[in-house]
């Protein structure tokens, strides 16, 4: 069942999503590296009625599939077994979504919601600013 849920999301993103880059910046000082993964996303700009604590005007919800992240083994390196024991490839707070068509950078504001109705993660929801 999980495979069909992921396939349905991948098909919907292919049809109605937009190309973006998921970016994690690693390192410090002069030794900074961008670790990028090409993804398809949908972006829903949050309206006034959806603004609650921790959400600001200009924030948006991003929906993406785990498929490209797992295929690319993003971000590589050692997994974080404490924060994301089931999904070392999951985006983290302070990663970036960069929309390819516009170049707009959106900062991931909060830990992702990893949707796993059958125990396997089939959808990722992000709250982004910018």
N, C-alpha and C positions, 0 to 999 in steps of 0.2 A: 504493500500500500504506500509506503514512504516513497518508493521509486516513482509511482504514478503522481504523487503530490509534487515532487520535485520536478518531474517532467512537465506537469501542467504549469507550474510557476515559470520554468525556463521558457516554455512556449509563449506565455503571456508577456514575459519581459522581452523576448525576441520581437514580438508583434508591436508592443506599445511602450516599451522602455526606451531608455537612451543610453548611449555609451558613456562610460565614466571610468575613472581610475581610482582604485582604493590605494591609498598611500600611507605607509608607516615610515616615520622618520626615526632613524636609529643613530646612535653615536652622540658626540658632544663636541663643542668647539669647532676646530677645523677638520674634524674627522666625522662628518655627518653624511649619511647615505640614505637615499630614498629607496624604499622597497615597495615596488608598485605591482598591481595586478589589474588587468583589464576586466571590467565587469559591466553588466547591464543592470540598470536600476530604474525604478519609478520614484519620482519625487513629488510629494504632496505638501504644498505650502499650507501651513496651519493657519486657520482663520481665527478671528476674535473669539468665537464661541469655544474654540479648542485650546485657548490659552489658559493654562493652570500653573500651579506652583512649579518652578523650574523650567517653564517654557516661556519664551519671549516672542514678541512680534518679530517676524523674519525667520523664525525657526521652521524646520520642515521635517517630515517623516520620509525616510528613504527605505525602500523595500528592495532586497536583493536575494539572490539564490546562493546557497553554499557551493554550487557546482564549479564555478571558475576558481574559487579559492582552493578547493580540494584538488582540482586538476593541476593547478600550478604549485601545489604544496606551499602556498603562501603562508606566512612570510619567510619560511625557511628557518634554519637555525634551531635552537632548543625551544621546545614547547613550554608553556607556562602551566605546569600541572596543578597549581593551586587555584588560579583565577578561572582557567578554562580547561578543566580536566578532560571534557568530552570533545572540545573543539579548539585545538591549538591554533587553528587557522582563522578563528573568528576575529572580526574587527574589534578594536578596543577604543575606549574613550581616548580622545586626543589623536586618533588617526584622522585621515582626511578623505573626503570624497571630492573628486575633481571632475566636473562635467566637461566632456571633451568638446562639445559643440560651442561652448561659451568660455571655457577655461575657468569658470567660477569654482572657487575652493570653498568647501563646506566642512567645518570642524565637527567631528563626532563628539557630542556633548555629554553623553551618558553611556554606560555599558549597554551593549546590544541586547535586544530581546531575541532569544534564540527559540523559535517556535518548533516544538518537537511533539506533535500530537500522538505519534506512535512510538516515541522513544528515540527516533533518529531525527536530527535537525533537518528541517525541510525549508525553512524560510528565516531570513534575518531582517529585523526591523531596527532602524537606527534613528535617533533624534540628532539632527544636525543644526548648526548655526551658520550664518553667513550667506 
